[in-house]
Amino acid sequence: MPVSRLRRKSIALTAVAAAVLLLGGCTISQSDSGSTGPATTTVRESEAAIAFTPADPTTPVNPLSPIRVDVTQGTLTSVTLTNPEGKVVGGITTPDQTSWKPSEPLGYGKTYALTAAAVDSQGLPTTKNTTFTTVAPNNQTRLYLNTTGGQSITEGGTYGVGLVVVAHFDEEIGDRAAAEKAMTVTTNPPVQGSWYWVDDQNAHWRPQEYYTPGTTVSVDAKIYGAELGDGLYGQQDEAVTFGIGDSHVSIADDDTKMVTVYENGQVVREMPTSMGMGGTETIGNTTLSFWTQPGTYTVMDKANPVIMDSSTYGLPINSRLGYKESINWATRISTDGIYLHELASSVWAQGNTDTSHGCLNLNPTNAQWFFNFSRPGDVVEVRNTGGAPLEVWQNGDWSVPWDEWLVGSAL
């Protein structure tokens, strides 16, 4: 066979082989015609989209800031929030399974791990993870809900119609408005009331008028997580609910030298008294007053007996007017030591002459009766005496006119 014919045949066979190779490199999808070959597979992603709040995990958040997991085009199947110690934080999911939030407060200065899983309408799953950190306070403050006598208000306790709520912080508050916004007082029946800042650590709350007997008072101080100025945060929430008992209002009138005691508006006892002798005494750089200052006091606490020591307020025991005695049936009404108390040695003066250093002396029977009758928050109004008016720091909250009281609020 001629060479030229052999070359043409070789070229033709090579072309056929190349065509076969090209066909072998193609993918032929199956069709209704029944042709066979490898099938193309498409993997569909879940349509459920999970979103976290906070969205930025790099910025520390307040432990009371909204922490949420939300899903669109799907439903949540699980959410796990874990603290650094490995404890799972409880949470609440909405009935439609589209949103979740913690059911308990988070801690300060902790990094939490958050994992969520969801499925779309076709049941295809998706998961998402994040971490975030809560703020670490420079300092924290504890709040105490007290009477003006410094005792904790008792849950479910009964108090007088003039009780003043004292919110005492163990650190100075830089942002009084923030603290006041966090402290809510509600009463049943409702009354108008307000906070009054005595200083940077003490805010007092009272109504405009004396409570009505039977009133229920609830104080809810949600200070945890509240930034109170200069990096100071509330350490924990505090709350208390108490009741108001019968109206006990006593009028101590220096014109008559009598203490008239009213219960729910009716006179129940009249007691002769000897009040402050008046005048002043200067000891060193301190001038002491011996008046029973005029104003509206409340019962703070009581003791039987109480040791009365004049040196505690700057009058030496060995001075002309100094003393240190054990006194029975003593009911305290001021921070600087004014009591209604027994003093048998001044019975001769009770009802006619003022002889005390400022206290209201009573005979033994009346002092014991008043001691047993009184409760914290009962009102004692002192009238027609000399000396400077009673001040707030002396337990004179009710001596402040209402318009001035409102000015004392940070809000």
C-alpha positions in Angstrom: 0.0 0.0 0.0 1.4 3.4 -0.9 2.7 5.5 2.0 0.4 8.4 1.3 -2.7 6.2 1.9 -1.2 4.9 5.2 -0.7 8.4 6.5 -4.2 9.4 5.6 -5.6 6.4 7.4 -3.5 7.1 10.5 -4.7 10.7 10.7 -8.3 9.5 10.4 -8.0 7.1 13.3 -6.3 9.7 15.5 -9.3 12.1 14.9 -11.8 9.4 15.9 -9.8 8.6 19.1 -9.7 12.3 20.0 -13.5 12.6 19.5 -14.0 9.7 21.8 -11.8 11.2 24.4 -13.7 14.5 24.3 -17.0 12.7 24.7 -15.6 10.9 27.8 -14.7 14.2 29.5 -18.3 15.5 29.4 -21.0 15.1 32.2 -24.3 14.0 30.9 -27.3 14.6 33.3 -30.1 12.1 33.5 -33.2 13.1 31.6 -36.7 11.8 30.9 -35.3 10.2 27.7 -33.8 7.5 29.8 -30.1 8.4 29.0 -27.7 7.3 31.6 -24.6 9.1 33.2 -23.4 10.8 36.4 -26.2 13.0 38.2 -25.5 16.6 39.3 -26.2 17.1 43.1 -27.1 20.6 44.6 -26.8 21.1 48.5 -29.3 23.8 49.7 -28.4 25.8 52.8 -30.9 26.5 55.6 -32.9 29.7 55.2 -33.0 30.2 59.0 -30.9 33.3 60.0 -29.8 33.6 63.6 -28.9 37.1 65.0 -27.3 37.9 68.4 -27.7 40.9 70.7 -25.2 42.4 71.4 -24.1 42.2 67.8 -20.6 43.5 68.7 -18.8 40.9 70.9 -15.8 43.2 71.4 -17.5 45.8 73.6 -18.2 45.0 77.2 -21.9 45.2 78.1 -23.9 46.0 81.2 -25.1 42.7 82.8 -28.7 44.0 82.5 -28.4 45.1 78.9 -30.6 43.2 76.4 -29.1 39.8 75.6 -31.1 38.2 72.9 -31.1 35.5 70.2 -33.5 36.0 67.3 -34.2 33.9 64.2 -35.9 34.8 61.0 -37.3 32.3 58.5 -37.1 29.5 61.0 -37.5 28.5 64.6 -35.0 28.0 67.5 -34.3 24.4 68.5 -31.8 25.2 71.3 -30.0 28.1 73.0 -27.2 27.7 75.5 -25.6 30.5 77.5 -22.7 29.4 79.7 -20.7 31.4 82.2 -17.0 31.1 82.8 -17.5 28.5 85.5 -19.5 26.3 83.1 -22.9 27.0 84.6 -25.7 27.2 82.1 -27.7 30.4 82.5 -31.5 29.9 82.4 -33.5 31.5 79.6 -37.0 32.0 78.2 -38.0 31.3 74.6 -41.0 33.0 73.1 -44.0 30.7 72.2 -43.3 30.9 68.5 -39.7 29.8 69.1 -38.3 32.8 67.3 -36.6 34.7 70.2 -34.7 33.9 73.4 -33.4 35.9 76.4 -31.8 35.1 79.8 -34.2 34.6 82.8 -31.6 35.6 85.4 -29.1 38.5 85.7 -25.6 38.1 84.5 -22.5 38.7 86.6 -20.0 41.6 86.4 -16.7 41.1 84.6 -17.5 37.7 83.1 -17.1 36.3 79.6 -20.1 34.2 78.4 -20.4 31.7 75.5 -23.6 31.7 73.5 -24.6 29.0 71.1 -27.9 28.8 69.2 -29.4 26.3 66.8 -32.4 26.6 64.5 -34.2 25.0 61.6 -36.0 26.5 58.6 -39.5 25.5 57.3 -38.0 22.5 55.5 -36.2 21.3 58.6 -32.8 22.2 57.5 -30.6 23.1 60.5 -28.1 25.9 61.2 -26.0 26.9 64.2 -24.2 30.0 65.3 -21.8 30.8 68.2 -20.5 34.0 69.9 -18.9 35.2 73.1 -19.3 38.5 74.9 -18.0 40.1 78.2 -19.8 42.1 80.8 -18.5 45.3 82.4 -16.1 45.1 85.3 -17.0 47.9 87.8 -14.3 50.0 89.4 -16.3 49.7 92.6 -19.7 48.5 93.9 -22.1 49.8 96.5 -24.5 48.0 98.8 -27.9 49.6 99.6 -29.8 49.2 102.9 -33.4 50.1 103.4 -33.7 51.4 106.9 -35.8 53.5 109.3 -34.4 56.8 110.5 -33.3 54.9 113.6 -30.9 52.9 111.4 -32.7 49.6 111.7 -33.6 47.5 108.6 -37.2 47.9 107.6 -38.8 44.5 108.4 -40.6 42.7 105.6 -44.3 42.6 106.5 -43.7 44.8 109.5 -46.1 47.5 110.9 -44.9 51.1 111.3 -46.3 54.5 112.2 -48.0 57.0 110.0 -44.9 59.1 109.8 -42.3 56.5 108.9 -39.5 57.8 106.6 -37.8 55.3 104.4 -34.0 55.7 104.4 -32.0 54.4 101.4 -28.5 54.2 102.8 -25.6 53.4 100.4 -22.2 52.3 101.7 -20.4 54.3 99.1 -20.8 58.0 98.0 -23.1 58.3 95.0 -21.8 60.4 92.2 -25.0 60.2 90.1 -27.9 60.8 92.4 -30.4 60.9 89.5 -29.4 57.4 88.3 -29.8 56.0 91.8 -33.1 57.7 92.4 -34.5 56.4 89.1 -33.6 52.9 90.2 -35.6 53.2 93.5 -39.4 53.0 93.2 -41.9 53.4 96.1 -45.5 52.4 95.5 -48.4 52.6 98.0 -51.9 51.3 98.3 -53.8 53.5 98.5 -51.6 55.8 96.3 -50.0 58.8 97.9 -47.8 61.6 96.6 -44.2 61.1 97.8 -40.7 61.9 97.0 -37.0 61.2 97.7 -34.9 63.8 99.4 -31.1 63.5 99.5 -29.7 64.3 102.9 -26.1 63.7 101.7 -24.2 61.6 99.0 -25.0 58.3 100.9 -28.5 58.8 102.2 -31.8 59.5 100.4 -35.0 59.7 102.5 -38.5 59.1 101.1 -41.8 60.3 102.7 -45.3 61.1 101.5 -46.6 64.7 101.4 -48.9 64.0 104.3 -48.9 61.3 107.0 -50.0 57.9 105.7 -53.5 56.7 106.2 -53.7 53.7 108.6 -53.8 50.5 106.7 -51.6 51.7 103.8 -49.3 49.2 102.3 -45.9 50.5 101.2 -43.5 48.7 98.8 -39.9 49.8 98.1 -38.2 48.3 95.1 -34.6 49.3 94.6 -33.3 47.8 91.3 -29.7 49.1 91.6 -27.9 46.0 90.3 -26.4 46.9 87.0 -27.1 50.7 87.5 -24.1 52.9 86.8 -24.1 55.4 89.7 -21.2 57.7 88.7 -17.4 57.4 88.4 -17.5 53.7 87.6 -19.6 52.8 90.7 -22.3 50.2 90.2 -25.0 48.8 92.4 -24.0 45.5 94.1 -27.5 44.0 94.4 -31.2 44.8 94.3 -33.1 45.4 97.6 -36.9 45.4 98.2 -39.3 45.5 101.1 -43.0 45.7 101.7 -44.5 46.9 105.0 -47.8 48.2 106.5 -48.9 51.3 108.3 -50.7 50.7 111.6 -53.0 52.9 113.7 -52.3 56.6 113.7 -50.3 57.6 116.8 -49.7 61.4 116.9 -48.5 63.0 120.1 -48.5 66.8 120.7 -45.9 68.0 123.2 -46.8 71.7 124.0 -44.4 73.7 126.1 -47.1 76.3 126.9 -49.1 73.6 128.8 -46.1 71.3 129.7 -48.3 68.4 128.5 -47.9 65.6 126.0 -51.3 64.8 124.5 -51.4 61.4 122.8 -53.9 60.7 119.9 -54.8 57.4 118.4 -56.7 57.6 115.2 -57.6 61.2 116.1 -58.9 60.4 119.6 -57.1 61.5 122.8 -56.0 58.4 124.6 -53.6 59.9 127.2 -52.4 63.2 128.6 -49.0 63.2 130.3 -47.3 66.0 132.2 -43.8 66.7 131.1 -40.7 68.7 131.8 -38.8 69.7 128.6 -35.5 71.4 127.9 -34.5 74.1 130.3 -33.3 76.4 127.5 -30.1 78.3 127.1 -26.7 77.2 125.9 -23.3 76.1 127.2 -20.0 76.6 125.4 -17.4 73.8 126.0 -14.2 74.5 124.1 -15.3 75.3 120.5 -18.7 73.7 120.9 -21.9 75.5 121.9 -24.5 73.1 123.3 -28.2 73.9 123.3 -30.6 72.8 126.1 -33.8 73.5 124.3 -36.2 70.8 123.1 -36.2 72.1 119.5 -39.6 72.8 117.9 -40.6 70.6 115.0 -42.1 67.3 113.9 -40.2 64.2 115.1 -40.9 60.5 114.7 -40.2 57.6 117.0 -36.9 56.1 116.0 -36.3 53.3 118.5 -36.6 52.5 122.2 -34.6 50.8 125.0 -35.2 49.9 128.6 -32.9 50.9 130.1 -30.6 53.2 128.1 -27.3 54.6 129.3 -27.4 58.4 128.8 -23.9 59.9 128.7 -23.6 63.7 128.1 -20.0 63.2 127.0 -21.3 61.6 123.7 -22.4 65.0 122.5 -19.6 67.1 123.9 -20.6 67.7 127.5 -18.1 66.2 129.9 -19.5 64.1 132.7 -17.6 66.0 135.3 -18.8 69.4 134.1 -21.5 71.5 135.7 -24.3 70.0 133.7 -22.7 66.7 132.8 -24.3 63.3 133.5 -24.1 59.6 133.0 -27.2 57.6 134.1 -29.2 54.5 133.4 -32.7 55.6 132.3 -35.7 53.4 132.1 -38.5 53.3 129.5 -36.7 55.5 127.0 -38.3 56.2 123.5 -35.9 58.0 121.2 -37.1 60.7 118.7 -33.9 62.4 117.5 -30.5 61.4 116.2 -28.8 63.7 118.8 -30.4 62.0 121.8 -33.9 63.4 122.5 -36.1 60.9 124.3 -39.4 60.7 126.1 -38.3 58.8 129.2 -38.9 58.1 132.8 -37.3 60.5 135.4 -38.9 60.1 138.8 -36.7 62.9 140.2 -38.3 65.5 138.1 -41.9 64.5 138.7 -42.3 67.7 140.8 -41.5 69.8 137.7 -43.5 67.8 135.2 -46.5 69.9 134.0 -45.1 73.2 135.3 -41.3 73.7 134.9 -38.7 72.8 132.2 -35.6 71.3 133.8 -34.1 68.8 131.3 -31.2 69.0 128.9 -33.7 68.6 126.0 -35.5 65.3 126.7 -39.1 65.1 127.6 -39.3 63.8 131.2 -42.3 61.7 132.3 -43.3 59.9 135.4 -42.6 56.1 135.6 -46.2 55.1 134.8 -46.5 57.4 131.8 -43.0 56.6 130.5 -43.7 52.9 130.5 -47.1 53.3 128.9 -45.7 55.5 126.1 -42.8 53.0 125.6 -45.2 50.1 125.1 -47.6 52.2 123.0 -45.0 53.5 120.5 -43.7 52.0 117.3 -41.1 53.4 114.8 -42.7 56.0 112.6 -45.1 57.3 115.2 -45.3 61.1 115.2 -44.3 63.5 118.0 -44.9 67.2 117.3 -43.1 69.6 119.7 -44.6 73.0 119.8 -44.0 76.4 121.5 -40.4 75.7 122.6 -37.4 77.9 122.1 -34.2 77.1 120.2 -33.5 76.5 116.5 -36.1 74.6 114.5 -35.5 70.8 114.1 -33.3 69.9 111.1 -33.4 67.0 108.8 -30.2 65.4 110.1 -31.8 65.3 113.6 -34.8 63.3 112.4 -36.7 66.3 111.3 -37.8 65.1 107.9 -41.4 66.1 108.6 -40.3 69.6 109.6 -39.3 70.3 106.0 -42.0 72.1 104.0 -43.2 70.0 101.0 -42.0 72.4 98.3 -38.5 72.3 99.9 -38.6 68.6 100.2 -39.2 68.3 96.4 -36.2 70.4 95.7 -34.1 67.8 97.6 -34.9 65.2 94.9 -32.3 64.6 92.2 -35.1 64.3 89.6 
